Structure formats: C-alpha cells, structure tokens
Amino acid sequence: MFRSETMRTMTDVDALQPAEAQAIRDRLDEVAAKVRTAANEAHGSPEAVRILLATKTQPAARIRVALEAGFTLIGENRVQELVAKAPDLADVPHEAHLIGLLQKNKVNHTLRAGAACVQSIDDVAVAQKLSARIETLLHEGAAALAAEAPGTVRGTSPAQSLGTTTGTASGAEHADHITSGIAPAGAVAPVLEVMLQVNTSGEESKSGVAPADAEALAEQVRVLPHLRISGLMTIGFPGATEAEIRPSYADLRELSQRLRETGALPADATALSMGMSGDYALAIAEGATMVRVGSSVFGARS
Ligand SMILES: *Cc1c(COP(=O)(O)O)cnc(C)c1O
C-alpha cells in the first residue's frame, strides 16, 4: 500500500518465476507470428489485426510481462477485475477494454478504471448512461474528466489539458461537432470508444444483441454524443469444426458491411473483434481486425 511505484514494480516482476515469465513471452511470440501470417493472407498486411490479451483471472504480474514485451491491448471481462488491476498496471502504457457484461451500476467504475473501449454494448440504456456520465464530467471540467474517465481523453496525459485530440481523425471530427457551445475554444470533447456485441451464434446463454436487432441498436447508440462506435464484436459459435465455426464470423462481417451501407453504423466503424485462442485463424480468414486471446498466451485458466 505504501510502497513506492518502483518498489511495487519490482515486487510484481519478482513474484513471477523467470521460467513462468519466459513461457508467457514464448507463447506471445508464437501467437503473434500466427496472427501476422493469417492477417497477411486475409488483409494483405501482417499488421492488419490487433491482438487483445484476454486477461480474466490473470494477476497483474503476468499481464505486466506481456505489456513489457510490447503488447499494449488488454481486455477484462469483469469490471471488478478491471478496477482491481488498473493501479498495478498504471505505470506501463496500455489500453484496457471491457469485453464482458456491463451493468448500469458499474458505468462509473468502468470509466474511472480507465477503460478506453467497451466492446460489450448490447443494450441502449447502458450506452446512454456511459454517454451521460461523460457529459456530466465534461461540465465538471478537465480535472474531473481526467480523474473519472481517463480512457476518454486518450492521447492526453492526465496532466495535459483537453486541448489535444483523441487521436483519430474521425474522433476529432466527431468531437468538434459535439463540443460546440460546451467546451472552451480549442478543446476536444471526450469520447469513449465502444463496439456493439452481436450474438451471432444464436445460443440463448450468450450475451449480445440479436443480429436482427443490431441495426436499431446501432442507430440509437450512434447518436450519443460521447460514444464513438468503432465496430462490432462477437463471441462466435464454440464449434469443433471449421464448418461450424466460420458462419458466425462470416455473419458478423456481413452484418457490419450492411449496417455501414445503410448508415446505421458510421462508415469508419470497420473493427471486427472476433476469434479466441481456439479459432482466431478462422476468424481472421473471415475478416477479424482484432482477436481476443487468453489461454493460448497465459495457459489454461484454473
Ligand atoms: C476469455 C475470453 C476470451 C479469450 O478466450 P481464450 O479461449 O482463453 O482465448 C475472448 N473473449 C472473451 C469475451 C472472453 O471472455
């Protein structure tokens, strides 16, 4: 609790056996090589697919090994875990996504923990609450935003003002459009990246909006001033064969294309977050731009 940052960092790393850390690095190399090959085949560029490390149940010390090896994107399923690990990883640059269910009463915690993206939006009420919370913080000022929703001012350190952009051209444009009249001149409005989670497998146990309801959800989320939809996410069908697995990923790609054509999704909402340890190569072949891998990097979860 009262140790310095440096001390805590050393303790975290020392808590891992060197062999355990090396095993994580070796598996990362292996997964990254496979992702690059598949991305090159599917998209013509080995860089086209981002690797998100699904870090549920993993202690911060193991996640740190991956971040220090140069991986920057992690995803937590539970808000509680996101909140618990955020302080331990604050000194390593990274981007944290929420990839599991978000309940309305956890919106403030999620923002405060620094989430840069919520991939699991399947309910307009939660999306509205996220946007409204950011709006409230915007009115409270830059310090409140930096403390309570740091992931919405990405590209700026907490010490900087909001006078810089959130990074992407589209984000900046969007932000310009919505800040008029609210923020001081030159400021850019805070925006949280979100993805819409679609249940493409049809299993009742899975969360995500039904494909038939995705267009209505996209239209409702799209108009929220402090959210920017970057794309769609799905868990996919846990099949044993390629023929069983691929259709749920093909469906997400086709849905994304259709919703961008109708204008329900912004034209630049091209992200497709799909594919896990067992099937990411198939997901990439079907157009994934982001895969979420856990056990292939960190080992089987106990
Ligand atoms: C756990 C999890 C993953 C990763 O699963 P692995 O099979 O361990 O790679 C991906 N996405 C979500 C939503 C998860 O919960």
The ligand as an SDF file (V2000), in Angstrom:
LIG
                    3D

 15 15  0  0  0  0  0  0  0  0999 V2000
  -11.9810  -15.4040  -22.1150 C   0  0  0  0  0  0  0  0  0  0  0  0
  -12.4060  -14.6430  -23.3090 C   0  0  0  0  0  0  0  0  0  0  0  0
  -11.6360  -14.6260  -24.4730 C   0  0  0  0  0  0  0  0  0  0  0  0
  -10.3760  -15.4340  -24.6370 C   0  0  0  0  0  0  0  0  0  0  0  0
  -10.6440  -16.7930  -24.5530 O   0  0  0  0  0  0  0  0  0  0  0  0
   -9.4440  -17.8630  -24.7460 P   0  0  0  0  0  0  0  0  0  0  0  0
  -10.1290  -19.0580  -25.2630 O   0  0  0  0  0  0  0  0  0  0  0  0
   -8.8310  -18.0510  -23.4140 O   0  0  0  0  0  0  0  0  0  0  0  0
   -8.5060  -17.2840  -25.7250 O   0  0  0  0  0  0  0  0  0  0  0  0
  -12.0840  -13.8470  -25.5190 C   0  0  0  0  0  0  0  0  0  0  0  0
  -13.1960  -13.1020  -25.4410 N   0  0  0  0  0  0  0  0  0  0  0  0
  -13.9690  -13.1060  -24.3500 C   0  0  0  0  0  0  0  0  0  0  0  0
  -15.1940  -12.2790  -24.3340 C   0  0  0  0  0  0  0  0  0  0  0  0
  -13.5980  -13.8800  -23.2540 C   0  0  0  0  0  0  0  0  0  0  0  0
  -14.3700  -13.8900  -22.1810 O   0  0  0  0  0  0  0  0  0  0  0  0
  1  2  1  0
  2  3  1  0
  2 14  2  0
  3  4  1  0
  3 10  2  0
  4  5  1  0
  5  6  1  0
  6  7  2  0
  6  8  1  0
  6  9  1  0
 10 11  1  0
 11 12  2  0
 12 13  1  0
 12 14  1  0
 14 15  1  0
M  END
$$$$
